[in-house]
């Protein structure tokens, strides 16, 4: 005999028997939605957190919480937030692809010496992530005339290579003479010394990044950084003023595109040299 009421009125799910479960619909722009129990019908214009904004045919906009209580094509639905778009591969400031969940590796014996505090800060800002991923330590070199002493104290080998970035490395300069002497000496095979042609590493930052037409010409007899600050209308009375000027310049460097190619190529050359198998 057919029991119209079922055999167990206390069985689990008896209240939901015959009830239609609303479909879940990901909210998207221009989806036409009717608010159940209301005459309001509108198209989705935006998602604001856990709320959806609808615009009716008269241009009136209203905000509703996501969830149930909506109809699409006359059928009940549960509106949910759209799935997050998959993120593309991100790049480091140097332009390299960043590996997902990449951790710094154990430091190599090879390392890079950078002459000048500002130079070292600039290298860290643009290439820091790459260097940590490669396990390359950057050491501040107070002056290129101290380089030979450092090499004698801990001589380079095929397994411990040294790259050196020198400030203002131009022909016939003191820096170039020191670099040539080391290259000819007993450490030369495992040391790579490169440099940029600018008066100071400040000029390695492109004028475009700073919003200026060009770096100022500083007359002979005036300390270059002081002359630059004065020409640009920045304070230049004491060392703290030039330190603040550098921090301002450094803050404008976001990616490798904010640096001159003459520096970019040299740093990449050093990284390749010290990470070769």
C-alpha positions, 0 to 999 in steps of 0.5 A: 500500500502506498503511504503518502506521508512516508514511513518515518516523519522524523527521518532526516531531510523530510523537510526538504523533500520536494524542495528545489535547491537554488543553483549557485551563479557566479556574479558577472557584469551585465547579468540580469537579476530579479530581486525575489519578492520585489519588483526590482530587476537590474543588471550587475554593474559592480561587485563591492566586497560581499555586495552586488550593485544592480542597475534597473532600466531607469538607471537607478542603482541599488546595493544588495548582499550576495547570497540567496533571494535572487531570480535569474530567468525566473528561477531562484539562484544564489549569487556568489562572488566571481572566481579570482582571476589566476595571477600571471607570473610576477617579475622581480625589480630586475625583470626576472620571473619570480619563482613561486614560494622561492626561498633564499638559498644557502650563500655561495662562496662567490660574492660581489663587491660593490664600491660605494654605499649608494651603489650597494643600496641601488644594487640591493633594491633592483637585484636583491631578490635575484641575488638571494635566490642565487645565494650571492652575497653583496659586500660593500667595498669602501674604496677600490684601492682596498680591493687588492688587500681583500683579495689577498686576505681571502684569495678567489678560486674557481669555486669562489669567484669575485665580481666587483662593481666600481664607481666611475670606471673610465680609461686612465682613471685611478680606478681603471689602473687598479682594475688593470693591475689586478686583472694581470695579477695572480687573482685575475683569472677568478675576478671580474671588475666592471664599472659604469662611466658616470661621475656618480651612481646617482646618474645611473638613475634615469632623468625620466624616473626623477621627472627631470629633463637631464642631470645638471651640469656641475662646474669644476670646483664644486662637489658634484652631489652638492652642485646637483642638489643646488641645481635641482633646488634641494637643500645642500648645506650639510651631509644630511642634505645629500643623504636625504637627496639620495633617499629621494632618488632611490625611492624613484627607482622601482624597476630596472627600467629606471636605470641606465643600460650602462649599469644594468649590463654590468651588474648582470655580467657580474651575476652571471660570472659569480653564478657560473657552475 
